[in-house]
Amino acid sequence: MRSVRRVVPAPAGLGTVVIGVPEGTDLELNLRLEAVMEGVLVTGSVRGPAVGECVRCLADARVDLDVDVMDLYVYPGHTVPDEDDDVRELQDDLIDLQPAIRDAVVTSLPFQPVCREDCLGLCPDCGVRLADEPDHRHESVDPRWAALQGMLSDAASDRVPDVASRPDATQNEKES
């Protein structure tokens, strides 16, 4: 058994379209390598920052990663029963950790990163960032209700009694 603690630069393409670890950023590897019958078992963790864009407000989003890694590297020609086809193989007694790290890091990234959990996003009408203007509002009428809005305006003007137009108005009321 051997423990390895290293800081390595992140490879290119370690992420998704929305968020990822920038190329060259320091990744801290804290790994334990154990000789087992089938080969070498690598366990440990990968730590580093991921940066991207908030899906609600498009501001910068940062996530501190702390991802567990566990992978078996088998000796050449050795088969492992009950394992899937993704078994990695030692090559000339060397281990290529990049695919294992990529698999662990990319699958742990948030699908929809946010700058903060309580991010309000953008105004759907004008695009203002709502965190900057929490009292931001628009007075708008849903077009499906626009005809009713006109009826309400007409009804408000009809509330003023017009004595002359009432059919039951007496002559005395009309003269006063």
HELIX and SHEET records of a PDB file:
HELIX    1   1 GLN A   98  SER A  108  1                                  11    
HELIX    2   2 PRO A  143  TRP A  145  5                                   3    
HELIX    3   3 ALA A  146  ASP A  158  1                                  13    
HELIX    4   4 VAL A  163  SER A  165  5                                   3    
HELIX    5   5 GLN A  171  GLU A  175  1                                   5    
SHEET    1   A 5 ARG A   2  PRO A   9  0                                        
SHEET    2   A 5 ASP A  26  ALA A  35 -1                                        
SHEET    3   A 5 GLY A  39  GLU A  53 -1                                        
SHEET    4   A 5 ILE A  19  VAL A  21 -1                                        
SHEET    5   A 5 LEU A  14  GLY A  15 -1                                        
SHEET    1   B 5 ARG A   2  PRO A   9  0                                        
SHEET    2   B 5 ASP A  26  ALA A  35 -1                                        
SHEET    3   B 5 GLY A  39  GLU A  53 -1                                        
SHEET    4   B 5 ASP A  60  VAL A  74 -1                                        
SHEET    5   B 5 ARG A  88  GLU A  89  1                                        
END                                                                             
